[in-house]
Amino acid sequence: MKLLTTTQVAEMLSVPAATLRWWRARGEGPDIVRLGGRVKYDLEAVERFVNDRRATFTLRAAARKVTHGTV
């Protein structure tokens, strides 16, 4: 298991660290691990979070193509 800091994950996802904190507060971001009061992210959880979004986008894009007559 490789644990990452908020800063590292923010850089990976190209979002501000504040966005990760906002997602975390709303329960929307990647799963976290709390160690000694510090927040860490498991690399596998971050990758899963990204892959879940990719699948959602693909389904939405396909739905748009069907409703706009491009498929």
CYANA upper distance limits for C-alpha pairs under 8 A (distance plus 0.5 A):
  1 MET  CA     42 ASP  CA      7.15
  1 MET  CA     43 LEU  CA      7.83
  1 MET  CA     44 GLU  CA      8.25
  2 LYS  CA     42 ASP  CA      6.33
  2 LYS  CA     43 LEU  CA      6.17
  2 LYS  CA     44 GLU  CA      8.40
  3 LEU  CA     40 LYS  CA      6.37
  3 LEU  CA     41 TYR  CA      5.86
  3 LEU  CA     42 ASP  CA      5.13
  3 LEU  CA     43 LEU  CA      6.55
  4 LEU  CA      8 GLN  CA      6.48
  4 LEU  CA      9 VAL  CA      7.01
  4 LEU  CA     40 LYS  CA      5.97
  4 LEU  CA     41 TYR  CA      5.47
  4 LEU  CA     42 ASP  CA      6.76
  4 LEU  CA     43 LEU  CA      7.08
  5 THR  CA      9 VAL  CA      6.84
  5 THR  CA     39 VAL  CA      7.56
  5 THR  CA     40 LYS  CA      5.63
  5 THR  CA     41 TYR  CA      6.81
  6 THR  CA     10 ALA  CA      6.51
  6 THR  CA     17 ALA  CA      6.68
  6 THR  CA     20 LEU  CA      7.66
  6 THR  CA     39 VAL  CA      7.76
  6 THR  CA     40 LYS  CA      7.15
  6 THR  CA     41 TYR  CA      7.66
  7 THR  CA     11 GLU  CA      6.74
  7 THR  CA     17 ALA  CA      6.41
  8 GLN  CA     12 MET  CA      6.75
  9 VAL  CA     13 LEU  CA      6.62
  9 VAL  CA     17 ALA  CA      8.49
  9 VAL  CA     41 TYR  CA      7.95
  9 VAL  CA     46 VAL  CA      8.14
 10 ALA  CA     14 SER  CA      6.23
 10 ALA  CA     15 VAL  CA      5.59
 10 ALA  CA     16 PRO  CA      6.17
 10 ALA  CA     17 ALA  CA      5.70
 10 ALA  CA     20 LEU  CA      7.36
 11 GLU  CA     15 VAL  CA      7.09
 11 GLU  CA     16 PRO  CA      8.17
 15 VAL  CA     19 THR  CA      6.88
 15 VAL  CA     20 LEU  CA      8.08
 16 PRO  CA     20 LEU  CA      7.55
 17 ALA  CA     21 ARG  CA      6.94
 18 ALA  CA     22 TRP  CA      6.61
 19 THR  CA     23 TRP  CA      6.59
 20 LEU  CA     24 ARG  CA      6.49
 20 LEU  CA     29 GLY  CA      7.02
 21 ARG  CA     25 ALA  CA      6.68
 22 TRP  CA     26 ARG  CA      6.83
 23 TRP  CA     27 GLY  CA      6.40
 23 TRP  CA     28 GLU  CA      5.26
 23 TRP  CA     29 GLY  CA      5.23
 24 ARG  CA     28 GLU  CA      6.51
 24 ARG  CA     29 GLY  CA      5.91
 24 ARG  CA     30 PRO  CA      8.12
 29 GLY  CA     49 PHE  CA      7.77
 30 PRO  CA     41 TYR  CA      7.82
 30 PRO  CA     45 ALA  CA      6.43
 30 PRO  CA     46 VAL  CA      5.84
 30 PRO  CA     48 ARG  CA      8.41
 30 PRO  CA     49 PHE  CA      5.95
 31 ASP  CA     41 TYR  CA      7.21
 31 ASP  CA     42 ASP  CA      8.04
 31 ASP  CA     45 ALA  CA      6.42
 31 ASP  CA     46 VAL  CA      7.86
 32 ILE  CA     39 VAL  CA      6.94
 32 ILE  CA     40 LYS  CA      6.22
 32 ILE  CA     41 TYR  CA      5.31
 32 ILE  CA     42 ASP  CA      7.30
 32 ILE  CA     45 ALA  CA      8.44
 33 VAL  CA     39 VAL  CA      6.37
 33 VAL  CA     40 LYS  CA      5.56
 33 VAL  CA     41 TYR  CA      6.36
 33 VAL  CA     42 ASP  CA      7.55
 34 ARG  CA     38 ARG  CA      5.95
 34 ARG  CA     39 VAL  CA      5.26
 34 ARG  CA     40 LYS  CA      6.63
 35 LEU  CA     39 VAL  CA      7.06
 35 LEU  CA     40 LYS  CA      7.79
 41 TYR  CA     45 ALA  CA      7.53
 41 TYR  CA     46 VAL  CA      7.41
 42 ASP  CA     46 VAL  CA      6.95
 43 LEU  CA     47 GLU  CA      6.72
 44 GLU  CA     48 ARG  CA      6.58
 45 ALA  CA     49 PHE  CA      6.59
 46 VAL  CA     50 VAL  CA      6.83
 47 GLU  CA     51 ASN  CA      6.64
 48 ARG  CA     52 ASP  CA      6.51
 49 PHE  CA     53 ARG  CA      6.94
 50 VAL  CA     54 ARG  CA      6.78
 51 ASN  CA     55 ALA  CA      6.84
 52 ASP  CA     56 THR  CA      6.89
 53 ARG  CA     57 PHE  CA      6.61
 54 ARG  CA     58 THR  CA      6.65
 55 ALA  CA     59 LEU  CA      6.77
 56 THR  CA     60 ARG  CA      6.71
 57 PHE  CA     61 ALA  CA      6.48
 58 THR  CA     62 ALA  CA      6.65
 59 LEU  CA     63 ALA  CA      6.68
 60 ARG  CA     64 ARG  CA      6.70
 61 ALA  CA     65 LYS  CA      6.81
 62 ALA  CA     66 VAL  CA      6.80
 63 ALA  CA     67 THR  CA      6.74
 64 ARG  CA     68 HIS  CA      6.51
 65 LYS  CA     69 GLY  CA      6.47
 65 LYS  CA     70 THR  CA      5.48
 65 LYS  CA     71 VAL  CA      6.23
 66 VAL  CA     70 THR  CA      6.60
 66 VAL  CA     71 VAL  CA      5.92
